């Protein structure tokens, strides 16, 4: 009754939020698979299936050496890794618990924490899978040589950031149009199977075809990533600024829309359902 109420400092509030985000990340990862090693193994198998499928396709078509000089399998993996980070992040953020979830009844939890936990958890799994695959490829097949590892990692993180932006936009409208978001996110992933440009480089495209892919931020990211991975490839038709700008705009717009949804969720869901 006679207790004094203490207002926590900004540092303590930030640390408390980081702690909640950490526990939410652990919960989100374990929700996908109870066994962390088995979940990592399944993700590695999925990634390697993509790599082998594209390798066999290129080998059968006969354009194995037409892309650029260097390790052809590393060329394929550089596109697949960036693509997987982006697509998996979009899917994870879309599936994050929204304002109508029963978990939101717990006081410290909010949609910012659940979205952050899903995005960081997805990045953790993808990066761990990437390092495991590259390690075994380096040891068992051939030494992996990356011209600019810091730049290549930066493109992976930019792919993740753009995936967060797309995922937040989908997550913001999911409570209003769940069927549309389910179909839309699936269509987005399918379109990026080709539109991401992981099967070719921008420098090899004719001028009249390049605009069909230049609108896609992921196309720019993958092409720039290959510029950092291979010493003899210089991307001339893509940039880093464009996907970074698009990602930041989508994150801002997504959180604005998500804030609106969070404020009106209880009213609309209570009246409509």
Secondary structure, DSSP 4 states (H G I P E B T S, - for coil): --PPPPPPPHHHHHHHHHHHHHHHHHHHHHHH-SSHHHHHHHHHHHHHHHHHHHHHHHHHHT-TTSS-SS-HHHHHHHHHHHHHHHHHHHHHHHTS--TTSGGGGSTT--HHHHHHHHHHHHHHHHHHHHHHHHHHHHHHT-----TTHHHHHHHHHHHHHHHHHHHHHHHHHHTT-HHHHHHHHHHHHHHHHHHT-TTS-GGGS-HHHHHHHHT-HHHHHHHHHHHHH-TT---SS--HHHHHHHHHHHHHHHHHHHHHHHHHHHHHHHHH-
